[in-house]
């Protein structure tokens, strides 16, 4: 799971079902077989409600939401080391 607690669960489920939704869309546009239809309330919610709603949000709002949530996407990476002379 990507993190712990609620935000980790939310991120993990979001990534999983958005990937499935992307596969379904790609299969539709390419005429390929799609992933199996959603089964149960959980899959129906994520694929029929969450994924289409998320796709309608402007990127600026999606970005703000992601930055506000704790998780690895907020990690501050160290700057790359400075070159120390010629590489060869």
N, C-alpha and C positions, 0 to 999 in steps of 0.2 A: 504494500500500500504506500502511496506517496504521502508520507507524513503520518501523524497520529491524530486520533480524535475525529471530530466532525469534519473539519476542513480536509483532512487526509481522505476520509471516506467520500466527501463531495468531489474532490479532485479526481480520485480514482474512478468513480462512477461516471463522472462527466467525460473524462478522456475515453473510457471504454465505449460508452454509448455514442459519443460524437464520432468515434472511429467507425462504428457499425453503420451509423447514418451516412457517413461519407462513402462507405463501401456500397451501400444501397443506391445512393445517388449515382456513383460511378457506373455501377452495373446497369442502371436504367439508361444512362446516356450512351453506354457502349453496347447495349443489347446482350449483356452477359448475365448469367444466373446471379440472382441477388442472395444475400444471406437469408436464412430462414426468417419467417415472419415473427414478430414479437409474441411471446407467450407470457401470460400472467400480467397482473396489474403493474408490477415493477417495470418490466420491459416495455409495456405499453406506455406508461408515463414517460420514461426516459426517451423512447424513440418517437412517440407521437405528440408529446407535449414539450418536453425539455429541449430536444435537439432542434425542432423547427423554431421554437421561441428564441433560442440562443442564436440561430442563424439570422434572425431578423434584427438583432441588436446591432447598432453601429459599432465599429471597431473601437472607437474611443471609449464607449461605455464598457465593452468587454474588457478592455485593457485596464480601466480603472478598477473594475471588480476584481480582476486577477491580482493586481498590485495590492489591493486592500486585504487580500486573504493571505494568511501565513502559509509558507510552503517553499519548496526548493526554487521555484521561479523567482523568488525575491532574494536569493543568495547573492551576496556581493563577492564577485570574483576578484582575485588579486590581479594587478596589472602584470602584463608579460614582462619578463626580464629584459633589461636594456642590452643591446648588442655589445659584446666585449672585444671589438676589433674584427678583423676579417674572419669569415666563416671557414676559409680554407687556409 
